Every structure is written in structure tokens, then in C-alpha cells.
Amino acid sequence: APTKKLQTIRHQWIKEFLLLKNGSKEAQPLKTVFELYNECFLKSGLKTDDNFIKISNISEIIPQKIKDLYGNKKGHWIGIAPFAQHQGKILPSKKMKEVISYFDKQPETKIFLFGAGEVEYEMLSDWETLFHNTYAVYTSLNLQEELELMYHLDVMVSMDSANMHLASLVKLPVVSIWGASHHCAGSLGWKQSSNNIIEND
């Protein structure tokens, strides 16, 4: 017989299936990942709250290394994270190039591309070469430095991916694009606004 834990996981899968099958208008949103963790901690006698705003080791002043690489901040700095772990969550590269091209042409605007992995590195490098005010940050910054850069951006455009959650850790508003996934399944970034979601019903 399945354990109680496995039954709980299976129950969550069934709810996700029904949510996708019936459409978000006919189903109640599932509990968020944060609510599920909260329930787990409470059962262990640990109390949590939702007071977290951003990680503490982020400077209010733009670090010198970022200034040396990209200059002082003028106008708008936009992050774009065009990839995700699963192919169904990724906007087609042609569409994403159109998004980058639009912002790249705006005055006083710089675009910073986030991603990881060999295939992603190659594509981001190509886009950095193709556009004038676009920078692939993976070769220049480590993770801590990427978070520091994110904190000083105006907005992040991201798939339903790790970068949406990293941006949430530094209180950066995210315009999230959802493909094969849906925010009602409980995976929206911490304190991100549902008004900034782009998805199909």
C-alpha cells in the first residue's frame, strides 16, 4: 500500500491533471509551493511567515564590477531569461528574438540575457552579437553577482523557470511567460503579481 506521503503527492498530481483538463476558469488554483512547505513545517512544529522581502547580502549600490562591465545605470535595464528546463515552457526563439529586438531599439535601454548550459550559452552569445545593447551575463558574472545585477534591473522577462524565482529573491518584478505550465498549479514566484503573467487559459 502506498505511504501517506506518496498518497499526498499522488493527490497533488490528480489535482494538477484536473486543473489542466478542465481549464483554470473551472478549477480552483492549487496551493502554492510556499503554502505546501508552510504546512510541512507546521507539522514539524516550525512556524513560518511571509515577511521575507529579499535576500540580505545584496548591496543597494551597484557593485563596481557591474559598472565596469556595463557602465552606470541610465534609462532602463531589462533582464530576459528565455529558457526553462522543459521545452514546452520555452517561447520559440523567433518570438524571443522579436522581444529582444523591440527592447534593444528603445533609447537608453540595456538588455541582460540570463541562462545556463552549453546550448543556452551558444544562443545567448549569438544574440549578444546580433543586437547592439544586449549582454549575455553568463560569462562575466557568478551567481551572486547575477543576483546583484538583477536587484538593480527594472524588470525581468522570464519563462516559468529558475530565473523567475531568483529574480523574486531580490524583489525584482517579473513578467512571466507560461507555456505548457500554468500559474494556478502553484509555481508563481514569491510575491510576484498575477497581473504580470502572460499565459493561455
C-alpha positions as CSV (number, residue, x, y, z in Angstrom):
1,A,0.0,0.0,0.0
2,P,1.3,3.5,-0.8
3,T,2.6,5.5,2.1
4,K,0.8,8.6,3.3
5,K,3.5,10.8,1.7
6,L,3.0,9.1,-1.7
7,Q,-0.8,9.4,-1.4
8,T,-0.3,13.2,-0.8
9,I,1.9,13.5,-3.9
10,R,-0.5,11.5,-6.0
11,H,-3.4,13.6,-4.8
12,Q,-1.5,16.7,-5.9
13,W,-0.8,15.2,-9.3
14,I,-4.5,14.4,-9.7
15,K,-5.5,17.9,-8.9
16,E,-2.9,19.3,-11.4
17,F,-4.3,17.0,-14.1
18,L,-7.9,18.1,-13.4
19,L,-6.8,21.7,-13.4
20,L,-5.2,21.4,-16.8
21,K,-8.1,19.2,-18.1
22,N,-10.9,21.5,-17.0
23,G,-9.2,24.8,-17.6
24,S,-8.3,27.5,-15.0
25,K,-11.8,29.1,-15.1
26,E,-13.5,25.9,-13.9
27,A,-10.9,24.9,-11.2
28,Q,-9.7,26.5,-8.0
29,P,-6.0,27.3,-8.0
30,L,-3.8,24.7,-6.3
31,K,-2.0,25.5,-3.1
32,T,1.3,27.3,-3.9
33,V,4.6,25.6,-3.3
34,F,5.1,28.1,-0.4
35,E,1.8,27.1,1.2
36,L,2.8,23.4,0.9
37,Y,6.1,24.0,2.5
38,N,4.4,26.0,5.2
39,E,2.1,23.1,6.0
40,C,5.0,20.7,6.1
41,F,7.0,22.9,8.5
42,L,3.9,23.4,10.7
43,K,3.5,19.6,11.0
44,S,7.1,19.6,12.2
45,G,6.4,22.3,14.8
46,L,8.1,25.1,12.9
47,K,6.3,28.3,12.4
48,T,6.8,30.4,9.2
49,D,5.6,33.8,8.0
50,D,5.5,35.7,4.7
51,N,7.6,38.7,5.8
52,F,10.6,37.8,3.5
53,I,11.3,40.6,1.1
54,K,14.8,40.0,-0.4
55,I,18.0,38.2,0.5
56,S,20.1,40.3,2.8
57,N,23.5,40.1,1.1
58,I,22.6,42.4,-1.8
59,S,24.0,45.9,-2.0
60,E,21.8,48.9,-2.5
61,I,24.7,50.4,-4.6
62,I,25.6,48.9,-8.0
63,P,28.8,46.9,-7.5
64,Q,31.9,48.3,-9.2
65,K,32.4,45.1,-11.3
66,I,28.9,45.6,-12.8
67,K,29.7,49.3,-13.5
68,D,33.0,48.3,-15.1
69,L,31.2,45.8,-17.4
70,Y,28.0,47.6,-18.3
71,G,28.5,51.2,-17.3
72,N,26.5,53.4,-14.9
73,K,22.8,52.8,-15.0
74,K,20.9,55.2,-17.3
75,G,17.4,54.7,-18.5
76,H,16.0,51.2,-18.3
77,W,17.8,47.9,-17.5
78,I,15.8,44.8,-18.5
79,G,16.6,41.2,-17.8
80,I,15.4,38.5,-20.1
81,A,15.6,34.8,-19.2
82,P,14.5,33.0,-22.4
83,F,15.0,29.4,-21.3
84,A,13.5,26.8,-19.0
85,Q,14.2,23.2,-18.0
86,H,11.4,21.8,-20.1
87,Q,11.0,22.6,-23.8
88,G,7.2,23.2,-23.5
89,K,7.8,26.2,-21.3
90,I,10.1,28.0,-23.7
91,L,8.9,30.7,-26.1
92,P,10.1,29.9,-29.6
93,S,13.4,31.5,-30.4
94,K,11.9,33.5,-33.3
95,K,9.4,35.1,-30.9
96,M,12.0,35.8,-28.3
97,K,14.3,37.4,-30.8
98,E,11.4,39.8,-31.7
99,V,11.0,40.7,-28.0
100,I,14.7,41.4,-27.6
101,S,14.8,43.3,-30.9
102,Y,11.9,45.5,-29.7
103,F,13.6,46.5,-26.4
104,D,17.1,46.7,-28.0
105,K,15.8,49.6,-30.2
106,Q,14.4,51.6,-27.3
107,P,16.5,54.6,-26.3
108,E,18.5,54.4,-23.0
109,T,17.8,50.7,-22.6
110,K,20.1,47.8,-22.0
111,I,19.0,44.1,-22.1
112,F,20.7,41.5,-20.0
113,L,20.3,37.8,-21.0
114,F,20.3,35.1,-18.3
115,G,20.7,31.4,-18.8
116,A,22.9,28.4,-18.2
117,G,24.1,25.3,-20.1
118,E,26.1,24.8,-23.2
119,V,23.3,25.2,-25.7
120,E,21.9,28.2,-24.0
121,Y,25.4,29.8,-23.8
122,E,25.8,29.5,-27.5
123,M,22.4,31.0,-28.3
124,L,22.8,33.9,-25.9
125,S,26.3,34.6,-27.3
126,D,24.7,34.8,-30.8
127,W,22.0,37.2,-29.6
128,E,24.6,39.4,-27.8
129,T,26.4,39.7,-31.1
130,L,23.3,40.3,-33.1
131,F,21.9,43.2,-31.0
132,H,23.5,46.4,-30.0
133,N,22.5,47.0,-26.4
134,T,22.2,43.3,-25.3
135,Y,24.6,41.5,-23.0
136,A,24.9,37.8,-22.1
137,V,25.9,37.8,-18.5
138,Y,26.8,34.1,-18.0
139,T,30.5,34.5,-19.0
140,S,31.0,37.6,-16.9
141,L,29.2,37.1,-13.6
142,N,28.9,34.4,-11.0
143,L,25.6,33.6,-9.3
144,Q,26.0,36.1,-6.5
145,E,26.9,38.8,-9.0
146,E,23.9,37.9,-11.2
147,L,21.6,38.4,-8.2
148,E,23.2,41.7,-7.5
149,L,22.7,42.7,-11.2
150,M,19.0,41.5,-11.0
151,Y,18.4,43.7,-8.0
152,H,19.3,46.8,-10.0
153,L,17.2,45.9,-13.0
154,D,13.8,47.5,-13.6
155,V,12.1,44.3,-14.7
156,M,12.7,40.7,-15.7
157,V,11.0,38.9,-18.6
158,S,11.2,35.2,-17.8
159,M,9.6,31.8,-18.6
160,D,8.3,29.7,-15.8
161,S,11.9,28.9,-14.8
162,A,14.5,29.2,-12.1
163,N,15.3,32.7,-13.1
164,M,11.8,33.8,-12.2
165,H,12.4,32.5,-8.7
166,L,15.9,34.0,-8.5
167,A,14.5,37.4,-9.5
168,S,11.9,37.0,-6.8
169,L,14.6,36.6,-4.2
170,V,15.8,40.1,-4.9
171,K,12.3,41.7,-5.1
172,L,12.6,42.2,-8.9
173,P,9.2,42.4,-10.7
174,V,8.9,39.6,-13.3
175,V,6.8,39.5,-16.4
176,S,6.4,35.7,-16.6
177,I,5.5,33.8,-19.8
178,W,3.8,30.4,-19.2
179,G,3.8,27.8,-22.0
180,A,3.0,24.2,-21.0
181,S,2.6,25.2,-17.4
182,H,0.1,27.4,-15.6
183,H,0.5,29.7,-12.6
184,C,-2.7,28.2,-11.0
185,A,-0.7,25.0,-10.5
186,G,1.1,26.8,-7.7
187,S,4.5,27.8,-9.0
188,L,4.4,31.6,-9.4
189,G,7.5,33.3,-8.0
190,W,7.5,34.6,-4.4
191,K,5.2,37.7,-4.1
192,Q,5.1,38.1,-7.9
193,S,1.9,39.8,-9.2
194,S,-0.6,37.8,-11.2
195,N,-1.1,41.0,-13.3
196,N,2.3,40.4,-14.9
197,I,1.5,36.9,-16.2
198,I,1.3,36.0,-19.9
199,E,-0.5,32.7,-20.5
200,N,-3.3,30.9,-22.1
201,D,-6.4,29.8,-20.2
